[in-house]
């Protein structure tokens, strides 16, 4: 009962809008007062856990996402996507999905993808006749690709918490990410057929289309190098995720100043300020999560959770369904960072007991939390997209629900019950089991 009350305190504070780190702090304080745990024991545990080079990747990827928006790199990635798929009815929506996937290969978070791609694509789509609600809902749902296409900050945190290979976790979400790009592209095309206001670009010859793609690729050459630097460095073994994140920041600044000439000193200062404040929030969150995690471990919460779920059903597929529901709810209440840090240590022992690969579980967690982040009533990413796109909730909720129900939800279920989708690349490239 004490654990239930603690979780009610945590979730209740989240629902009423208390900042996430302070919600975890309240949960920690409740357990300390109730059970008499010593700060002399818990504080060193939290400080020792934060002493990790892996965590340095988090602020650098956050910084990279901000710099991409102001350096002109994000806009050129969008132009490349538009040249590839923009000349059919609704093609600009498909370009938004592709651009979100490409940008995800640099920024690594949902919020960065919404901020960068939404600010560019929502006005473009509206100018082409897209209803503002459709454009905003599409950007919000496509932003899930920011944490599925590697590198992914939630996967860095997942690997850090569970002590598993971060590179393999990156690879595990590639299959679901590519599948989601295809599904979203088809749904967007089907919906746009019924929207008469959308303008259809005039047809061009295959040669002209090839020239447009080549021109966009030439102008965006340095933009395309950014994801290649990150992924090439990691999977060639030359750099760690932390080193790759550092390199892409050092790469983005001269590209923005000297090549694309769209970045200013003020942009860099604003990005550094945003990165510092966001990193401070993340570190404070990690500090309290580590303390709460140690308390839950000492109170045998993971074992209790295993016993409860196995008591309901011993069928592996039923347990996975319950895990999916739990993760979606967590995703509705928290951002992708907080949800990963809370759910990963709680559910990881259960996944091992029922024979689920750690990397399959990483993909399950990433897809579920992504869906939860855009699912009403809480939907933190959906509301962020609404603010960026200046769209009312009633305008964007219907198209967003269509993308969720017919796009993201099937992808979550396929990822959960078809392990090879997420395990194929880790097995092929890294030889994991």
Phi, psi and omega in degrees: 000325180297322178293320178299315179297320179298317179293325177296319176300312181301308184290322179299316178295323177297317183296321182277000171098014176292137178309139189304314181302324181286335173295315178292324178298317179297320179295321178295313182297322178299314181291325179294314180295319185290319187251356175073032177292150183267135174295330180296336177270318188283321183298314176299326178300314181293315180297318180296321180295326181282349180279072186219129176295332181301322183293341178296339178295331185298304180297327181290323176290323175298316178297318180299319179298318179293319180293327178300323183292319185267347183273351184092353181292316181299318181295322180287328173296321176296318180297323177295315179297320180295320178295328182286316189230015189271358187255034169231166179297126184081007183298331179293329174293318176298322178295326177297318179296313180296318180297323177297322178293317180294317180293328176298335179284002178236311190276314174086007178221155176296314186297321178294320179295318178298313184296315185283307184286321181297317181298331181270314192274328182298312175297323178297314181295320178297321178295332179271008175099002176291136170300141184299324179295320178296314181298317182291316179297322179294315180299317180299312183289322180292338181295342175304331179297338179299332178253003176257320179279123184291152002280150183233123180297317175301326178288329173297315179293322178298312179297324179293315182292318186266357180059045177242169183294121179292322179298319178292324176296320176303311183295329185295334182264359180293312180303307176302324180295315179295318178300319181293324176301314181295314182295314180297320179299318179292316180298317179299316179298317182295318179292322183291336177300335184259009180247100187292338184287344183287129181280142178256120179300145179298142181292150177229165180289157177305324179295318178294321178298318179297321178296320179297317179296317179297320179295316179295321179294322179295315180290333181256019184303314182289334175291319180291337179292334185300306177296331178293323177297315183293302187288322179297318179295318183293310188274351171275348181086004182283329183225156170274167175305322180295316179293322178296318178299319178295317181297320183289330174293314179296332178284319187294322185297308178295327177297316180293322182278314192261328185262303181272341174052039178243000181258142177241166177299324178297321178299316180296317179298318179296320179294318179297321179295314179298318179297318181296314181293318179295317179297320177300317178296316181296316181295318177298319177298312180301320181301310182285327178295320178296321177294314180295321179298320179294320177297315180297323178296317180291334177270007178059036180296316177301319180293322177296319179296319177300312182298321181295312183291319178293330177293329177287315179199141175266359179286125183304320185287327175292319178298318178298323177296317177297321178297319178301313180298316179300315183292322178297318179296316177300318179296328177292329186268332188231164171286172185296328178295306184296317181298320179296315183292329179279313190279326185302307181291334179288318188264343184301315177299324178296317180297320177296321183293324181267007172085025178268130179300143177304326183280328171296318178296323177301317179293319177300315181294314182299316181289319181293315179294326176297316177296317180298326181295340179246008183264123175297158012273338185279300169045066184300321181287324179297317179291325176298317177298322179297322178292318181293319181272000181051048183243138177289154182299318182293338177284321189261346188291321182295306178298324179296319179295325178297314179296323180291310188289319184261353181243293187289319181297313175301323179296322177298314182293320178296316178299319183292316189257003174233082186302328184298335179300320181266338185264348185301308183290317176301323178290318184291315187269323186246355176068027179283160180279000000 
